[in-house]
Amino acid sequence: MNETVTKAIKTCVLIPAYREQGRIGSVISRVLDHVPDVVVVDDGSGDGTASEAEALGVVVLRHTENKGKGMALNTGFAYVREQGFDVVITLDADGQHNPDDLPRFLEAYRRTGIPVLIGNRMKDTGRMPMVRRLTNRFMSWLLSRELRQFIPDTQCGFRLYASDILPPKPVKSTRYAAESEILLHLADRGIRMDSVPVSTIYRDEKSKINPWTDTLRFFKMLQRHRRERSRVGQPRKFEDD
């Protein structure tokens, strides 16, 4: 087992945020009940998102314009590496991820040492909108085939990454397809992944994900990745191969 797992785990929670004034403060406060180090990447919000986060004493990294979730994650990952954190847990700013689930990720990481843990909302889908539920199931099935590992909820952004396996270079996708692209790059390197059950929270807020546009971006990203992998011509290696 990784030596880091047997000692205190230096953990950072990374929250990409875009126009979450009025919501992000509550999310941060609940995160701080579990993890003291929080980084918010304000993706060019133009409202009070950044100031609301700064008022709670957390680190805020700002984009001067909206660049998309992928770029916000790239900025946050660079900070995590520079600051020497052992793990980073990514969490959405809109309240759809329950900060009280954070200990589940850390307990699973301590117990297993698996360097990538992805939240799984698919055991309780009754409150998930039907379009999202069907899209998630299909995309998770398709992506799991590409990953050669079964991940029941590949579209969940509530994740733990060991910092030493973070993508060495920024992913190319700027929007929500970036999270799928990260998993593809990790799988190409033979990185093992697993899932952690998390709460399913859907209220009346409007999702920033467009099921049609973002699905199209997903397929474009997948095709690009397949072409790049084919050019490199290096087969993926896994422990059980």
Secondary structure by P-SEA (a helix, b strand, c coil): cccccccccbbbbbbbbccccccaaaaaaaaaacccbbbbbccccccaaaaaaaaaccbbbbbcccccaaaaaaaaaaaaaaacccbbbbbbccccccccaaaaaaaaaaaccccbbbbbcccccccccaaaaaaaaaaaaaaaaaacccccccccccccccccccccccccccccaaaaaaaaaaaaaccccbbbbbbbbbcccccccccaaaaaaaaaaaaaaaaaaaaacbbbbcccc
